[in-house]
């Protein structure tokens, strides 16, 4: 019976490491009645005519590996594998890529009939050329290959250690063979795929951020090989990390969390990839930079703004990703297709990141029947934010005519609007005392009795700013568990800041109230929560609006941090008449005298007037509202408020 064909006949001058190992394990000769595997091993031995000692063969392989072993050679050097581990990895890879090798290994290990190389087989091979193999098995079982997961030891309960099989993770096998292989839970990105990492079409960071990414890439080896990239939004942190990895000329491998599976280091080294651990920490949380046994290269952590990281007891290098400059934003809007004037307006008024500019320009195409500015307004107002259940989007536009206010109050709101429009460059040209601590955030408190239009005014401000408005759900934010409220608020502020949305805290005094004397643990933690809020809102670079019925409920340290406090007084008679007209529209049968009477006698705010009009319209079965129907609705509203209605309304109701 003929021996099986020799698949390595063209590589006899420079054999692979697996061939070197098998040739030295092969029998010296085999007759025609021998097993096919024995004859195949003999043929393999004969193909290496000059069977030098194993130490010399390994030295020659290390100095000039064959092309088929290029990946294995690179991996061995990167992980500093000793000879016994090199042999083990070579055989473990070979049995998974060539069936003849697997059959031959099984024959060599008879009667075990194990098709993967065992620790005892590799140790016996090593013993033939290295000081009688003293410590070979121990060195293999305690080596970096097994500790890093490059090799896996299958240890059934009925086998001794020498009989345990060695294997290599499948993704590593594929990567060593020239394929990519997919590692579960890891997303691999090419150097030029920054757009995919951020979910946008823009493949490049703005020039200022690209320059910072290249600088961090150059400094990474000198800074210990670890870099913590911080951003208010995870996608921006990943995008910046991809730029750093791209500057290194390598791939980025995004790993969710901080735990790396065994064997990942070898897979990363074979694919020339840099691990990017993606995780966010809560305020005050501390975490060591993830360790990756066997991986000697750089690594990046893409994280949020909170928490702290350490490596060997010291803080690693960090990069807090900033927004593009105003001029860069103008250039990005111009590249997106806006004319120069409109690009300048949106670039200077809105602090959007590059990815958001791309998203908005694409979303505006859905409003192609509108002028470009209006299309962008609709796209921006309806953009989705990653605030989840922490806030509710209020998407309805509030036109000027819907906001009935006295002139002084409207002027105060216009002042807040101007502050928001020019907040980005407001400190330019001013003295160093202003520039040093200036932050572009705007914090305004709208205070006044219930129903005076505070929430409506917030919607009007967001409409005029062409920004989405999100009302914070206090029930979702606050938690009875220590630290959870701060964690939720940290996520809320970070996402809102990145997405350039207006945050609205209704009844804000429940969160931002006065600190109390510490009488028990509950008071202490409540004060800690307030302290965190004071610090976080001062560092917030976005726009936040707060409403309350009384400014006296707020801590004095908080009111000092506000940029504006706008008082909403109860409307006077003239303003109440304008409110009635704004709510009734044309769907009524009231004469001027009737409107004047109601405006003069019914001291109700806009929110209550809205309730009355809707109730009267329902009583009129959707038809025009007359005086009697309106009076009945007014009486019901007064009773709901626990107040006595004016005498004229009572007479009509009776």
C-alpha positions as CSV (number, residue, x, y, z in Angstrom):
1,X,0.0,0.0,0.0
2,X,1.4,3.4,-1.0
3,X,2.2,6.0,1.6
4,X,-0.1,9.1,1.6
5,X,1.0,11.9,-0.6
6,X,3.4,14.3,1.2
7,X,1.8,17.8,1.3
8,X,5.0,19.5,2.2
9,X,7.2,18.2,-0.6
10,X,7.8,21.7,-1.9
11,X,9.0,22.9,1.5
12,X,11.7,20.4,2.3
13,X,14.4,23.1,2.2
14,X,12.7,25.2,4.8
15,X,10.2,23.0,6.8
16,X,7.5,24.5,9.0
17,X,7.8,24.2,12.7
18,X,5.1,21.5,12.8
19,X,7.1,19.5,10.2
20,X,10.3,19.9,12.3
21,X,8.5,18.5,15.3
22,X,6.7,15.6,13.5
23,X,9.9,14.5,11.7
24,X,11.6,14.1,15.1
25,X,8.7,12.2,16.5
26,X,8.5,9.9,13.4
27,X,9.8,6.3,13.5
28,X,13.1,5.7,11.7
29,X,11.5,3.3,9.2
30,X,8.2,1.7,8.4
31,X,7.6,-1.4,6.2
32,X,4.7,-1.8,3.8
33,X,2.5,-3.4,6.5
34,X,2.8,-0.5,8.8
35,X,-0.1,1.9,9.5
36,X,-0.6,4.6,6.9
37,X,0.2,7.2,9.5
38,X,3.5,5.6,10.3
39,X,4.5,5.5,6.6
40,X,3.4,9.1,6.2
41,X,5.6,10.2,9.2
42,X,8.5,8.3,7.8
43,X,8.1,10.0,4.4
44,X,8.0,13.3,6.2
45,X,11.2,12.4,8.1
46,X,12.9,11.4,4.9
47,X,12.0,14.7,3.2
48,X,14.2,16.4,5.7
49,X,17.4,14.8,4.5
50,X,19.6,16.6,7.0
51,X,17.9,15.9,10.3
52,X,19.8,18.3,12.5
53,X,19.3,18.4,16.3
54,X,16.2,20.0,17.4
55,X,17.9,23.0,19.0
56,X,19.7,23.8,15.7
57,X,16.5,23.3,13.7
58,X,14.6,25.7,15.9
59,X,17.4,28.2,15.7
60,X,17.3,28.0,11.9
61,X,13.5,28.3,11.9
62,X,13.7,31.4,14.2
63,X,16.2,33.1,11.9
64,X,14.5,32.3,8.6
65,X,10.9,30.9,9.0
66,X,9.1,29.7,5.9
67,X,6.3,31.8,4.5
68,X,3.7,29.4,5.9
69,X,4.9,30.0,9.4
70,X,5.2,33.8,9.1
71,X,2.2,34.4,11.4
72,X,3.4,31.8,14.0
73,X,6.9,33.3,14.0
74,X,5.5,36.8,14.5
75,X,3.3,35.6,17.4
76,X,6.2,33.7,19.0
77,X,8.4,36.8,19.0
78,X,5.6,39.1,20.2
79,X,4.7,36.9,23.2
80,X,8.3,35.7,23.8
81,X,7.4,32.1,23.6
82,X,10.1,29.6,24.7
83,X,10.8,26.6,22.5
84,X,8.5,24.1,24.3
85,X,5.6,26.5,23.8
86,X,6.5,27.2,20.2
87,X,6.4,23.5,19.5
88,X,3.1,23.0,21.3
89,X,1.4,25.9,19.5
90,X,2.8,24.8,16.1
91,X,1.4,21.3,16.6
92,X,-1.9,22.5,17.9
93,X,-2.4,24.8,14.9
94,X,-1.3,22.1,12.5
95,X,-3.9,19.5,13.6
96,X,-6.7,22.1,13.1
97,X,-5.6,22.9,9.6
98,X,-4.5,19.6,8.1
99,X,-6.3,16.3,8.6
100,X,-3.2,14.1,7.9
101,X,-1.3,15.8,10.7
102,X,-4.2,15.2,13.1
103,X,-4.3,11.4,12.2
104,X,-0.5,11.2,12.5
105,X,-0.6,12.8,16.0
106,X,-3.3,10.4,17.0
107,X,-1.1,7.5,15.9
108,X,1.9,8.8,17.8
109,X,-0.2,9.0,21.0
110,X,-1.7,5.5,20.7
111,X,-3.4,3.9,22.5
112,X,-4.8,7.2,23.7
113,X,-6.2,8.0,20.2
114,X,-6.2,11.7,20.9
115,X,-6.0,13.8,17.7
116,X,-4.7,16.9,19.4
117,X,-1.2,17.0,20.8
118,X,-1.0,16.2,24.5
119,X,1.2,18.0,27.0
120,X,3.2,14.8,27.4
121,X,3.9,14.5,23.7
122,X,5.3,18.0,23.5
123,X,7.3,17.5,26.7
124,X,8.8,14.3,25.3
125,X,9.7,16.1,22.0
126,X,11.3,18.9,24.0
127,X,13.2,16.4,26.1
128,X,15.0,15.1,23.1
129,X,16.9,18.3,22.5
130,X,16.9,20.5,25.6
131,X,19.0,19.3,28.5
132,X,17.1,16.1,28.7
133,X,13.9,18.0,28.9
134,X,14.3,18.9,32.6
135,X,11.2,21.0,33.6
136,X,9.7,20.9,30.1
137,X,6.3,19.8,31.2
138,X,6.2,22.2,34.1
139,X,7.4,25.1,31.8
140,X,4.7,24.3,29.3
141,X,1.9,24.0,31.9
142,X,3.0,27.2,33.7
143,X,3.9,29.2,30.6
144,X,2.5,32.3,29.0
145,X,0.8,30.4,26.2
146,X,-1.6,28.7,28.7
147,X,-1.8,31.7,31.0
148,X,-2.9,34.0,28.2
149,X,-5.3,31.4,26.6
150,X,-3.3,31.0,23.4
151,X,-3.2,27.3,24.4
152,X,-6.1,25.6,26.1
153,X,-5.7,22.4,28.2
154,X,-8.5,19.9,28.0
155,X,-8.3,18.0,31.4
156,X,-10.9,15.3,31.6
157,X,-11.3,13.8,35.2
158,X,-9.8,10.5,34.2
159,X,-6.6,11.8,32.6
160,X,-3.3,12.8,34.1
161,X,-1.6,16.0,33.2
162,X,0.7,14.5,30.5
163,X,-2.3,13.0,28.7
164,X,-4.3,16.3,28.6
165,X,-4.8,17.7,25.1
166,X,-3.7,21.1,23.9
167,X,-5.7,23.3,21.6
168,X,-5.8,26.8,20.1
169,X,-9.0,29.0,20.0
170,X,-10.6,28.8,16.6
171,X,-10.3,32.6,15.9
172,X,-6.6,32.3,16.5
173,X,-6.4,29.3,14.2
174,X,-8.1,31.3,11.4
175,X,-6.0,34.4,12.0
176,X,-2.8,32.3,11.9
177,X,-4.0,30.9,8.5
178,X,-4.4,34.4,7.1
179,X,-8.1,34.8,7.7
180,X,-9.6,37.3,10.2
181,X,-11.7,35.1,12.4
182,X,-14.5,36.5,14.5
183,X,-13.9,36.8,18.2
184,X,-17.3,36.9,20.1
185,X,-18.1,40.2,21.6
186,X,-15.2,42.0,19.8
187,X,-15.8,44.4,16.8
188,X,-12.8,44.9,14.6
189,X,-12.3,48.1,12.7
190,X,-9.9,49.0,10.0
191,X,-7.7,52.1,10.4
192,X,-9.7,54.1,7.9
193,X,-13.1,53.1,9.3
194,X,-13.6,55.8,11.9
195,X,-17.0,56.4,10.3
196,X,-18.2,52.9,11.0
197,X,-17.0,53.2,14.6
198,X,-19.1,56.3,15.2
199,X,-22.1,55.2,13.1
200,X,-21.6,58.1,10.7
201,X,-20.3,58.6,7.2
202,X,-17.5,61.0,8.2
203,X,-14.2,59.1,8.1
204,X,-12.0,61.8,9.5
205,X,-11.9,63.8,12.7
206,X,-11.8,67.6,12.4
207,X,-8.2,68.8,11.9
208,X,-7.7,69.9,15.6
209,X,-8.8,66.6,16.9
210,X,-7.0,64.6,14.3
211,X,-3.8,66.4,15.3
212,X,-4.4,65.5,18.9
213,X,-5.0,61.9,18.0
214,X,-1.7,61.7,16.1
215,X,0.1,63.3,19.0
216,X,-1.3,60.8,21.5
217,X,-0.3,58.0,19.1
218,X,3.3,59.3,19.1
219,X,3.4,59.7,22.8
220,X,1.7,56.4,23.7
221,X,4.9,54.2,24.0
222,X,6.5,56.7,26.3
223,X,3.4,57.0,28.5
224,X,3.3,53.4,29.4
225,X,1.3,52.1,26.4
226,X,-2.2,52.9,27.9
227,X,-4.5,55.8,27.0
228,X,-7.9,56.7,28.5
229,X,-10.1,58.5,25.9
230,X,-13.0,60.4,27.5
231,X,-16.0,61.9,25.9
232,X,-19.6,62.7,26.9
233,X,-20.8,60.2,24.4
234,X,-19.5,56.6,23.9
235,X,-19.6,56.9,20.1
236,X,-17.3,60.0,20.1
237,X,-14.9,58.3,22.4
238,X,-14.7,55.3,20.1
239,X,-14.3,57.5,17.1
240,X,-11.4,59.3,18.7
241,X,-9.8,56.0,19.8
242,X,-10.1,54.8,16.2
243,X,-8.2,57.9,15.1
244,X,-5.4,57.1,17.6
245,X,-5.2,53.5,16.4
246,X,-5.3,54.6,12.8
247,X,-2.3,57.0,13.4
248,X,-0.4,53.9,14.6
249,X,-1.3,52.2,11.3
250,X,-3.2,49.4,13.1
251,X,-6.7,48.1,13.5
252,X,-9.0,48.9,16.5
253,X,-10.7,46.0,18.3
254,X,-13.6,47.3,20.4
255,X,-14.3,45.2,23.5
256,X,-17.4,45.9,25.6
257,X,-16.6,46.0,29.3
258,X,-13.2,45.4,30.9
259,X,-13.0,41.6,30.8
260,X,-11.0,40.0,28.1
261,X,-11.5,36.3,27.2
262,X,-8.5,34.0,27.3
263,X,-6.7,33.8,24.0
264,X,-7.7,37.3,22.8
265,X,-4.1,38.6,23.1
266,X,-2.8,36.2,20.5
267,X,-5.7,37.0,18.2
268,X,-5.0,40.7,18.5
269,X,-1.3,40.2,17.8
270,X,-1.9,38.1,14.7
271,X,-4.3,40.8,13.3
272,X,-2.0,43.7,14.4
273,X,-5.0,45.1,16.3
274,X,-5.1,47.4,19.4
275,X,-7.7,46.6,22.1
276,X,-10.1,49.4,22.9
277,X,-12.1,48.6,26.0
278,X,-15.4,50.4,26.0
279,X,-17.0,51.1,29.3
280,X,-18.3,53.9,31.5
281,X,-17.8,54.5,35.2
282,X,-20.1,56.1,37.7
283,X,-19.1,59.2,39.6
284,X,-16.4,58.3,42.2
285,X,-15.9,54.8,40.8
286,X,-12.3,53.6,40.4
287,X,-11.2,50.9,38.0
288,X,-7.8,49.5,36.9
289,X,-7.0,49.5,33.2
290,X,-7.8,46.0,32.0
291,X,-4.9,43.6,31.9
292,X,-4.4,41.3,28.9
293,X,-1.8,38.6,29.7
294,X,0.5,38.0,26.8
295,X,-0.2,41.3,25.0
296,X,2.7,43.7,25.1
297,X,1.3,46.4,22.9
298,X,-0.7,49.6,23.5
299,X,-4.2,49.6,24.7
300,X,-7.0,52.2,24.9
301,X,-10.0,52.7,27.2
302,X,-12.9,54.6,25.6
303,X,-15.0,55.9,28.5
304,X,-17.2,58.7,29.8
305,X,-16.3,61.8,31.8
306,X,-16.8,60.3,35.3
307,X,-14.7,57.9,37.3
308,X,-11.0,57.4,37.5
309,X,-8.6,54.8,36.0
310,X,-5.3,53.5,37.2
311,X,-2.5,51.3,36.0
312,X,0.0,49.9,38.4
313,X,-1.1,52.4,40.9
314,X,-0.6,55.5,38.7
315,X,-3.1,57.3,36.5
316,X,-2.6,56.5,32.8
317,X,-2.4,59.1,30.0
318,X,-5.7,60.7,29.2
319,X,-7.4,62.6,26.4
320,X,-10.7,64.4,26.9
321,X,-12.1,64.8,23.4
322,X,-13.3,68.3,22.8
323,X,-15.9,69.6,20.3
324,X,-14.6,70.9,17.0
325,X,-13.8,74.6,17.0
326,X,-16.4,77.1,15.6
327,X,-14.4,77.4,12.3
328,X,-14.2,73.7,12.0
329,X,-17.9,73.3,12.5
330,X,-18.5,75.9,9.8
331,X,-16.2,73.9,7.5
332,X,-18.1,70.7,8.3
333,X,-21.5,72.3,7.6
334,X,-20.1,73.6,4.3
335,X,-18.9,70.1,3.4
336,X,-22.4,68.9,4.2
337,X,-23.8,71.2,1.5
338,X,-24.9,74.4,3.3
339,X,-24.1,77.8,1.7
340,X,-21.5,79.9,3.4
341,X,-23.9,82.1,5.3
342,X,-26.1,79.3,6.7
343,X,-23.0,77.2,7.5
344,X,-21.5,80.2,9.5
345,X,-24.8,80.6,11.3
346,X,-25.2,77.0,12.4
347,X,-21.5,76.5,13.0
348,X,-21.2,79.4,15.4
349,X,-24.6,79.1,17.1
350,X,-24.6,75.3,17.7
351,X,-22.0,73.2,19.5
352,X,-22.4,70.1,17.5
353,X,-19.8,67.3,17.2
354,X,-18.7,66.2,13.7
355,X,-20.8,63.1,13.8
356,X,-23.9,65.0,14.8
357,X,-23.4,67.5,11.9
358,X,-23.3,64.6,9.5
359,X,-26.5,63.0,11.0
360,X,-28.4,66.3,10.9
361,X,-27.4,67.1,7.3
362,X,-28.7,63.7,6.3
363,X,-31.9,64.0,8.3
364,X,-32.6,67.4,6.8
365,X,-32.9,65.7,3.4
366,X,-36.2,64.3,4.5
367,X,-37.6,67.8,4.6
368,X,-36.4,68.6,1.1
369,X,-39.7,70.5,0.3
370,X,-38.6,73.2,2.9
371,X,-35.9,75.8,2.7
372,X,-32.6,74.5,4.0
373,X,-32.7,76.5,7.3
374,X,-36.2,75.2,8.1
375,X,-35.3,71.7,7.1
376,X,-32.3,71.8,9.5
377,X,-34.6,73.2,12.2
378,X,-37.0,70.3,11.9
379,X,-34.2,67.8,11.8
380,X,-32.5,69.2,14.8
381,X,-35.7,69.6,16.9
382,X,-36.6,65.9,16.2
383,X,-33.2,64.4,16.5
384,X,-33.1,61.3,18.8
385,X,-30.9,61.4,21.9
386,X,-29.5,58.5,23.9
387,X,-31.2,59.7,27.1
388,X,-33.3,56.5,27.3
389,X,-35.9,56.6,30.0
390,X,-34.2,59.4,31.9
391,X,-36.0,62.2,30.0
392,X,-39.0,62.7,27.7
393,X,-38.7,64.5,24.4
394,X,-41.0,67.5,23.9
395,X,-41.0,67.9,20.1
396,X,-43.8,70.4,19.5
397,X,-42.7,73.8,18.3
398,X,-43.9,76.8,20.3
399,X,-44.5,79.8,18.0
400,X,-44.2,83.4,19.2
401,X,-48.0,84.0,19.2
402,X,-48.5,81.0,21.6
403,X,-46.5,82.7,24.3
404,X,-48.5,85.5,25.8
405,X,-46.2,87.5,28.2
406,X,-45.8,91.0,29.5
407,X,-43.1,93.0,27.7
408,X,-40.7,92.9,30.6
409,X,-40.9,89.1,30.9
410,X,-40.5,88.6,27.2
411,X,-37.5,90.9,27.2
412,X,-35.9,88.7,30.0
413,X,-36.5,85.6,27.9
414,X,-35.0,87.3,24.9
415,X,-31.9,87.9,27.1
416,X,-31.6,84.2,27.9
417,X,-32.0,83.5,24.2
418,X,-29.1,85.8,23.3
419,X,-26.9,84.2,26.0
420,X,-27.6,80.8,24.4
421,X,-26.9,82.0,20.9
422,X,-23.5,83.5,21.7
423,X,-22.4,81.3,24.5
424,X,-19.6,79.5,22.6
425,X,-17.5,82.6,22.0
426,X,-18.9,84.9,24.7
427,X,-15.6,85.2,26.6
428,X,-13.4,85.9,23.5
429,X,-11.7,89.3,23.9
430,X,-12.5,89.6,27.6
431,X,-10.0,89.6,30.4
432,X,-8.1,86.6,31.6
433,X,-10.2,86.4,34.8
434,X,-13.2,85.6,32.6
435,X,-11.5,83.4,30.0
436,X,-9.7,81.3,32.6
437,X,-12.9,79.8,34.1
438,X,-15.4,80.3,31.4
439,X,-17.6,77.4,30.3
440,X,-20.2,77.8,27.6
441,X,-23.1,76.2,29.6
442,X,-26.2,78.3,30.2
443,X,-28.3,77.7,33.4
444,X,-31.6,79.5,33.8
445,X,-34.3,79.2,36.5
446,X,-37.8,80.0,35.5
447,X,-39.7,80.7,38.7
448,X,-43.4,81.6,39.4
449,X,-46.8,80.3,40.4
450,X,-48.2,77.2,38.7
451,X,-49.7,77.7,35.3
452,X,-47.9,81.0,34.4
453,X,-46.2,79.5,31.3
454,X,-42.8,78.4,32.6
455,X,-42.8,75.1,30.7
456,X,-44.3,76.7,27.6
457,X,-41.5,79.3,27.7
458,X,-38.9,76.5,27.8
459,X,-40.5,75.1,24.7
460,X,-40.4,78.5,23.1
461,X,-36.6,78.9,23.9
462,X,-35.9,75.5,22.5
463,X,-37.9,76.3,19.3
464,X,-36.0,79.6,18.8
465,X,-32.7,77.8,19.3
466,X,-33.6,74.9,16.9
467,X,-32.7,72.4,19.6
468,X,-34.6,69.4,21.0
469,X,-36.1,69.8,24.4
470,X,-36.1,67.0,26.9
471,X,-38.0,67.1,30.2
472,X,-36.2,65.1,32.9
473,X,-38.2,62.4,34.5
474,X,-37.3,62.8,38.1
475,X,-38.8,59.5,39.0
476,X,-36.4,57.7,36.6
477,X,-33.4,59.7,37.8
478,X,-33.7,59.5,41.5
479,X,-33.1,56.2,43.3
480,X,-33.1,55.0,46.9
481,X,-29.9,53.2,46.4
482,X,-26.7,55.1,47.3
483,X,-24.9,56.4,44.3
484,X,-27.5,55.5,41.7
485,X,-29.0,59.0,41.5
486,X,-25.6,60.5,40.9
487,X,-24.8,57.8,38.3
488,X,-28.1,58.5,36.4
489,X,-27.5,62.3,36.5
490,X,-24.0,61.8,35.2
491,X,-25.3,59.8,32.3
492,X,-28.0,62.4,31.7
493,X,-25.7,65.4,31.6
494,X,-23.1,63.7,29.5
495,X,-25.5,62.5,26.8
496,X,-27.4,65.8,26.8
497,X,-24.1,67.8,26.5
498,X,-22.9,65.6,23.6
499,X,-26.3,65.7,21.7
500,X,-26.7,69.4,22.2
501,X,-30.2,69.2,23.7
502,X,-32.0,71.6,26.1
503,X,-32.6,69.9,29.4
504,X,-35.8,70.9,31.4
505,X,-36.1,70.1,35.1
506,X,-39.7,70.7,36.1
507,X,-40.2,71.3,39.8
508,X,-36.4,71.4,40.1
509,X,-36.4,72.2,43.8
510,X,-37.0,68.5,44.5
511,X,-33.5,67.8,43.2
512,X,-31.7,71.1,43.7
513,X,-33.1,72.0,47.1
514,X,-31.3,73.3,50.2
515,X,-28.8,71.3,52.0
516,X,-29.9,70.3,55.6
517,X,-28.2,69.8,58.9
518,X,-26.9,66.2,59.1
519,X,-29.0,64.3,61.7
520,X,-28.8,60.8,60.2
521,X,-27.3,58.9,57.3
522,X,-30.2,59.9,55.0
523,X,-29.4,63.6,55.5
524,X,-25.7,62.9,54.8
525,X,-26.3,61.1,51.5
526,X,-28.9,63.7,50.5
527,X,-26.4,66.5,51.0
528,X,-23.8,64.5,49.0
529,X,-26.3,64.3,46.1
530,X,-26.9,68.0,46.3
531,X,-23.1,68.7,46.3
532,X,-22.6,66.5,43.3
533,X,-25.4,68.3,41.4
534,X,-23.8,71.7,42.3
535,X,-20.5,70.6,40.8
536,X,-21.9,68.8,37.8
537,X,-24.2,71.6,36.7
538,X,-21.4,74.1,37.0
539,X,-19.2,71.9,34.7
540,X,-22.1,71.3,32.3
541,X,-21.5,72.8,28.8
542,X,-25.0,72.6,27.6
543,X,-28.3,74.5,28.2
544,X,-30.4,73.6,31.2
545,X,-33.7,75.2,32.2
546,X,-35.2,74.7,35.6
547,X,-38.7,75.6,36.8
548,X,-40.0,76.1,40.3
549,X,-42.8,77.8,42.2
550,X,-40.4,79.5,44.6
551,X,-36.8,80.5,44.4
552,X,-36.5,80.4,48.1
553,X,-36.4,76.6,48.1
554,X,-33.0,76.5,46.4
555,X,-29.6,76.3,48.1
556,X,-27.8,79.7,47.9
557,X,-24.7,78.0,46.4
558,X,-26.9,76.8,43.6
559,X,-28.5,80.1,42.7
560,X,-25.0,81.6,42.5
561,X,-24.3,79.2,39.7
562,X,-27.3,80.3,37.7
563,X,-26.8,82.6,34.7
564,X,-30.4,83.9,34.8
565,X,-33.4,83.8,37.1
566,X,-36.6,84.8,35.2
567,X,-39.7,85.7,37.4
568,X,-43.1,84.6,36.0
569,X,-45.7,86.7,37.8
570,X,-49.4,86.0,37.8
571,X,-50.9,87.7,34.7
572,X,-52.7,91.0,35.0
573,X,-56.1,91.7,33.5
574,X,-54.8,92.9,30.2
575,X,-52.5,89.8,29.9
576,X,-55.3,87.5,30.9
577,X,-57.5,88.9,28.1
578,X,-54.7,88.2,25.6
579,X,-54.4,84.7,27.0
580,X,-58.1,84.0,26.6
581,X,-57.9,85.2,23.0
582,X,-54.8,83.1,22.3
583,X,-56.6,80.0,23.7
584,X,-60.1,80.5,22.3
585,X,-59.0,81.4,18.8
586,X,-62.1,81.8,16.5
587,X,-64.1,78.9,18.1
588,X,-66.3,81.0,20.4
589,X,-69.4,83.3,20.5
590,X,-68.2,85.7,23.2
591,X,-68.5,89.4,22.7
592,X,-65.9,91.9,23.7
593,X,-67.7,92.8,26.9
594,X,-67.9,89.2,27.9
595,X,-64.2,88.7,27.4
596,X,-63.4,91.8,29.3
597,X,-65.6,90.7,32.2
598,X,-63.9,87.2,32.4
599,X,-60.4,88.7,32.1
600,X,-61.1,91.2,34.9
601,X,-62.8,89.0,37.4
602,X,-61.2,85.6,36.9
603,X,-57.6,85.8,38.1
604,X,-56.3,82.6,36.4
605,X,-52.9,81.8,34.9
606,X,-52.4,80.5,31.4
607,X,-52.4,76.8,32.5
608,X,-55.8,77.1,34.1
609,X,-57.2,79.1,31.2
610,X,-56.2,76.2,28.9
611,X,-58.0,73.7,31.2
612,X,-61.2,75.9,31.1
613,X,-61.2,76.3,27.3
614,X,-60.7,72.5,26.7
615,X,-63.5,71.6,29.2
616,X,-65.9,74.2,27.6
617,X,-65.1,72.9,24.1
618,X,-65.9,69.4,25.2
619,X,-69.2,70.6,26.8
620,X,-70.1,72.3,23.5
621,X,-69.6,69.0,21.8
622,X,-66.8,70.4,19.7
623,X,-68.8,73.4,18.5
624,X,-68.3,77.1,19.2
625,X,-68.0,78.0,22.9
626,X,-70.7,80.4,24.3
627,X,-70.8,82.4,27.5
628,X,-72.9,80.0,29.5
629,X,-70.7,77.0,28.6
630,X,-67.5,78.9,29.4
631,X,-68.9,80.1,32.8
632,X,-69.7,76.5,33.8
633,X,-66.2,75.4,32.9
634,X,-64.8,78.3,34.9
635,X,-66.8,77.3,38.0
636,X,-65.6,73.7,37.7
637,X,-62.0,74.9,37.5
638,X,-62.3,77.1,40.6
639,X,-63.8,74.2,42.5
640,X,-60.9,72.0,41.4
641,X,-58.5,74.6,42.8
642,X,-60.5,74.7,46.0
643,X,-61.4,78.4,45.5
644,X,-64.7,80.2,45.5
645,X,-65.6,81.4,42.0
646,X,-66.4,85.0,41.3
647,X,-70.0,86.0,42.2
648,X,-71.1,86.6,38.6
649,X,-70.1,83.1,37.6
650,X,-72.0,81.5,40.6
651,X,-75.1,83.4,39.6
652,X,-74.9,82.1,36.0
653,X,-74.2,78.6,37.1
654,X,-77.2,78.7,39.4
